[in-house]
Amino acid sequence: MDRNRSLREHRPASAALANPLRILILAVADERDVSPKQFFLQRLAFGLEASQPTFSTISYHFRALAELGCLEPVKTVNRGGAIEHFYRGSARAHFTDEEWVALAGRERRMISRARWRGLIARAESAMMSRSFDSRPDRHLTCDALLLDERGWKETMGVLADAHRDIAQLDDDARDRLAVSGGLAVPATVAMLGFESPPMPGA
């Protein structure tokens, strides 16, 4: 089996992302091998609270994601008699339109906040390490739009199409790297499209 292709398999998110914490775990495990202990020690960098979640909660969600096939165990390390289990992402979990609409508003807000915190943590890390602006062709845009309903739907459709195209480019690049053994370029691509709050005085 082509490991790189299997890594990028798409899975529905109804079970895998039932808790926003799982989104952050998958985001990290898709980038590097990670253990529940490492994730716990770095939780502040992901925008989580110092007291929550607990280590046992994090371990539980790691196991649940592994059982769902979204994480795969890759190695164990003996640290002073304690066994530390490391995992890597084995699937790209996503919400279908139907699954997202079926979520309660509170659940959507929690998931969106978790994804946003993960994105901000990743961007801040890149800026601190100076990799964010290391390439002159990096992309960063933010536009304030004024749309009607048709314009909103068409704009969201453009973003959805771009996401699918980029996912295919990622698949293709991973396949080429598996054959060539060339140097991989870690990259983050994020797209946002949301209704802005009303203008002051509007």
KOLNUPA-99489 format. One line per 2 residues: their letters; for each residue x, y, z of C-alpha. Coordinates in steps of 0.001 Angstrom, whole numbers, plus 500000, padded with zeros to 6 digits. Example, Ala and Ser with C-alpha at 12.3 -4.5 7.8 and 13.67 -1.06 7.14 Angstrom:
# residues 2
AS> 512300,495500,507800; 513670,498940,507140
# end
This chain:
# residues 202
MD> 500000,500000,500000; 501190,503509,499177
RN> 501625,504984,502645; 501492,508566,501372
RS> 498221,507957,499604; 496729,506218,502638
LR> 497774,509170,504804; 495556,511478,502819
EH> 492442,509349,502765; 489382,511451,503483
RP> 487097,510317,506291; 483782,511770,507476
AS> 484187,513768,510650; 481000,512882,512529
AA> 482854,510599,514966; 486474,511657,514501
LA> 485782,515302,515280; 483020,514872,517815
NP> 485122,516915,520263; 487051,520082,519265
LR> 490104,518776,521124; 490367,516017,518530
IL> 490726,518618,515790; 493867,519974,517431
IL> 495262,516484,518006; 494781,515575,514341
AV> 496291,518878,513190; 499458,518170,515177
AD> 499650,514452,514317; 499254,515224,510624
ER> 502403,517358,510846; 504657,515197,513043
DV> 504712,512104,515239; 503370,513014,518675
SP> 502536,511322,521953; 499711,512224,524343
KQ> 502361,513371,526838; 503984,515721,524304
FF> 500606,517145,523365; 499771,517678,527046
LQ> 503043,519507,527702; 502500,521774,524669
RL> 498794,522450,525264; 499312,526142,526066
AF> 500815,526682,522608; 497558,525403,521095
GL> 495495,527960,523004; 494281,525465,525612
EA> 494005,526278,529301; 496725,525325,531758
SQ> 494348,523179,533830; 492259,521745,531006
PT> 492275,519329,529369; 493844,516852,531738
FS> 496424,514319,530595; 493897,511485,531000
TI> 491411,513335,528773; 494037,513840,526081
SY> 495075,510176,526273; 491447,509106,525910
HF> 490995,511128,522715; 494248,509803,521261
RA> 492990,506248,521797; 489574,507083,520354
LA> 491094,508597,517220; 493328,505552,516807
EL> 490298,503262,517063; 488519,505362,514414
GC> 491493,504922,512078; 492512,508588,512096
LE> 495733,507994,514057; 498188,505140,513714
PV> 500743,504094,516358; 504272,504431,514988
KT> 506621,503762,517907; 507000,503399,521660
VN> 509719,504918,523829; 510698,503631,527265
RG> 511170,506592,529589; 512230,505473,533045
GA> 510033,502416,533010; 507017,504215,531517
IE> 506078,503491,527914; 505327,506556,525779
HF> 503234,505849,522672; 503696,508006,519572
YR> 501094,508438,516830; 500866,509994,513385
GS> 497873,511103,511361; 496547,508440,509014
AR> 493539,510246,507526; 492305,513719,506738
AH> 489045,513970,508619; 486521,516444,507316
FT> 482910,517486,507702; 480491,516947,504888
DE> 478040,519798,504300; 475274,517635,505756
EW> 477262,516819,508920; 478162,520465,509510
VA> 474560,521673,509108; 473372,518942,511489
LA> 475587,520221,514316; 474122,522484,516957
GR> 475210,526116,516790; 477214,525747,520009
ER> 479111,522763,518568; 479952,524664,515387
RM> 481235,527605,517411; 483405,525340,519593
IS> 484897,523599,516568; 485525,526875,514746
RA> 487275,528322,517802; 489450,525219,518139
RW> 490467,525367,514491; 491175,529095,514756
RG> 493370,528649,517826; 495306,525902,516074
LI> 495827,528111,513018; 496973,531080,515086
AR> 499397,528895,517045; 500855,527557,513798
AE> 501188,531027,512259; 502784,532460,515406
SA> 505266,529584,515492; 506196,530220,511849
MM> 506674,533925,512516; 508801,533298,515592
SR> 511025,530900,513645; 511066,533330,510661
SF> 509858,530657,508255; 506623,532610,507657
DS> 508350,535173,505418; 511276,533029,504280
RP> 509777,532727,500777; 508948,535926,498866
DR> 506017,534234,497122; 504197,533349,500347
HL> 500525,534396,500312; 498689,536526,502863
TC> 495548,538431,501933; 492517,539705,503837
DA> 489672,541455,502024; 486502,543054,503387
LL> 483648,542304,500986; 480057,543474,500621
LD> 478021,540619,499123; 474442,539745,498352
ER> 473180,536192,498886; 474248,535106,495411
GW> 477694,536645,495897; 478050,534886,499271
KE> 477206,531467,497822; 479489,531956,494821
TM> 482374,533104,497022; 482009,530098,499339
GV> 481904,527866,496257; 485213,529309,495017
LA> 486803,528588,498411; 485450,525019,498432
DA> 486815,524403,494920; 490207,525831,495915
HR> 490313,523562,498971; 489697,520476,496821
DI> 492348,521534,494318; 494925,522174,497048
AQ> 494189,518817,498670; 494884,517137,495323
LD> 498147,519078,494946; 499146,517834,498410
DD> 498355,514242,497445; 500370,514551,494234
AR> 503364,516086,496019; 503409,513346,498647
DR> 503370,510703,495923; 506321,512361,494161
LA> 508266,512654,497434; 507688,508959,498142
VS> 509372,508124,494831; 512099,510787,494723
GG> 513003,510997,498400; 513459,514719,497805
LA> 513299,517526,500330; 509790,518161,501654
VP> 508584,521718,502212; 506305,521887,505293
AT> 503510,524293,504421; 500289,525597,505932
VA> 497407,526779,503774; 494333,528326,505374
ML> 491211,529854,503831; 488555,531783,505719
GF> 485170,532996,504630; 482762,534275,507283
ES> 480062,536848,507864; 481569,539935,509457
PP> 479882,541771,512333; 477814,544832,511389
MP> 479707,548046,510719; 479526,550505,513642
GA> 476503,552738,513194; 475051,550552,510427
# end
